[in-house]
Amino acid sequence: MKAKTQTQPRFDLDTLREIAGDKVFARGEQYHRSGQVEILSIDPQRVLAQVAGTEDYRTALTGRGKRLTGECSCPAAEDWGFCKHMVAVALVANDMGSDAETAGVGALGRIREHLKQSGTDALVEMIIQLAERDPALLRKLDVAAMTVKADDTTIEQRLRAAIDRATRTSGCVDYHAAAGWADGVETTLDAIADLASGERASLAMQMAERTIDRIERAIGQIDDSDGYCNALLNRAAEIHLAAAQVARPEPIALARNLFARETQGEYDTFAAAAELYADVLGGPGLAEYRRLADAAWAKLPARTDKDQARSDRADNYDSLCQILDFFAERDGDVQARIDLRAKDLSSPWNYLQLAQFCAAQDREDAALRWAEEGLFVFADAKPDERLVSFAADLLQKAGRHTEATAHVWRVFEQAPSLELYGRLRRLGGDLAARRAVELLQARLVGPTAQRWRNPADLLISILTQEGRFDAAWAAIRAHGASDGIKEALAQASEATHPQAAVKVYVEKVEQLALGGGNPAYEKAAKLIARMATLRSAPEHATHVAEFKQRHSRKRNLIKLLG
């Protein structure tokens, strides 16, 4: 028997044990010893295996040495990231040596050689038998074979049925079933895409639209946390556009169809259709698109601050504005683009967008005029910090320093923030900074003190930024603060307030240890090492010993502490 040439294991055992943890590693060793791993294929890039457990699980490992990643179909891998099955597969791969990577070892290697020697008829019969027992495979093969010996009418009927079957939900599709549902729809889109570049491109357009409609109706019944539906809608829209470029449908009808879908669609699947389909629409189609948008826009009343409470967006201000802005930009008509944006001024955000657009078009006088109007119109409403900051910048540039400062002060007094504080400091220097701090301090005491959780956070952030650490720690003692604010102050003031910093770190380390998990343990170990530089060696040693004793059962954490 030929000697193995591998001089070191494919996967580093220490790294494997660290990633898996001692308990999981030990269980993986048991699986390895009891022969529950069947290697399906092994090559320099990947090890694929089937592991017998409560069920048969498919496990894959990539990488080598200290760099390895993996995936497994078992529930533990989904919940914790690394499982006993991955450990067992890594140990078997190490046993096999490097020769296995080039020898086609594994069940899939044997199957591949067998299939190469089989005749076509035998392969066909084998696949048919598999399809009879596997509904998913049967659907894929059926969709792929739709155009075989069929006229256009038959193909359309088959595709319609396949689309309806693939997009059916039969109630709620939960998170675990969403991938399978999406895979079925993707298979149907593959068949439609095959038609998009040929003589059946018109049919591909129709079927892409049907698929889009069906997906959009199904979205509400799917737990689509991974975004499958959005990806499917994007692909269906791409197929529709590609098919349109081949089919060249009648432009007026196409314009009406696309306009209706863009302005009435709930999921923006056909957003910016006029621009995307411009070549297909041509002059007549684009003219019709514009006519439709102009007519719908003319029916909409101008919006003011009195309309800001409205939540109904069925009137399509945004989509119609975007469509007409596309045409105005093509014409180079900047004033028309400004007028479009000025029709809806129902929020400070709309004023900001309009002012920013004017500034981008080198119309700074108009930009400032709109920004100031927005501040005036919404003076009694909740302030918009972005609009105030933009207006202040323009006022500063225009040499109107006093007005810029007054606007920022008004908003800071209503809704103070760290960004506004910085702006006030730049505008008014130390005097403005002191006044802002005094205002915040006054709000923390007396009958009008703010009562929301951690009201002193902003004040402490400002004091920390200014290096006023004594005052910052005093504010924490008096009013409390969020964990993040306390940790930021601790890091900033280690040199001047080491004991206070250590106290914060001790609390954080306990939280991390109780929370559990290797990432939390790593953060805890780093904080403990940081604490060693802030107190005497005996004091630190005593604390670490007590900490280890309290958390002795957390082996991964104790190992990180040395």
HELIX and SHEET records of a PDB file:
HELIX    1   1 LEU A   13  ALA A   20  1                                   8    
HELIX    2   2 ASP A   22  ARG A   33  1                                  12    
HELIX    3   3 PRO A   75  TRP A   80  1                                   6    
HELIX    4   4 LYS A   84  MET A   96  1                                  13    
HELIX    5   5 SER A   98  THR A  102  5                                   5    
HELIX    6   6 ALA A  107  GLN A  117  1                                  11    
HELIX    7   7 THR A  120  ARG A  133  1                                  14    
HELIX    8   8 PRO A  135  ALA A  144  1                                  10    
HELIX    9   9 ASP A  152  THR A  167  1                                  16    
HELIX   10  10 TYR A  175  ALA A  196  1                                  22    
HELIX   11  11 ALA A  201  ALA A  218  1                                  18    
HELIX   12  12 ILE A  219  GLN A  221  5                                   3    
HELIX   13  13 TYR A  228  ALA A  247  1                                  20    
HELIX   14  14 PRO A  251  GLN A  264  1                                  14    
HELIX   15  15 ALA A  273  LEU A  276  1                                   4    
HELIX   16  16 ALA A  278  ALA A  298  1                                  21    
HELIX   17  17 ASP A  305  ASP A  307  5                                   3    
HELIX   18  18 TYR A  317  ASP A  331  1                                  15    
HELIX   19  19 VAL A  334  ARG A  341  1                                   8    
HELIX   20  20 PRO A  348  ALA A  360  1                                  13    
HELIX   21  21 GLU A  364  VAL A  377  1                                  14    
HELIX   22  22 GLU A  385  LYS A  397  1                                  13    
HELIX   23  23 HIS A  401  GLN A  414  1                                  14    
HELIX   24  24 LEU A  418  ARG A  443  1                                  26    
HELIX   25  25 ASP A  457  GLU A  466  1                                  10    
HELIX   26  26 PHE A  469  HIS A  479  1                                  11    
HELIX   27  27 ASP A  483  ALA A  492  1                                  10    
HELIX   28  28 PRO A  498  GLY A  515  1                                  18    
HELIX   29  29 ASN A  518  MET A  531  1                                  14    
HELIX   30  30 ALA A  537  ARG A  550  1                                  14    
HELIX   31  31 ARG A  555  LEU A  561  1                                   7    
SHEET    1   A 4 VAL A  37  ILE A  42  0                                        
SHEET    2   A 4 ARG A  46  ALA A  52 -1                                        
SHEET    3   A 4 ASP A  56  ARG A  64 -1                                        
SHEET    4   A 4 ARG A  67  CYS A  72 -1                                        
END                                                                             
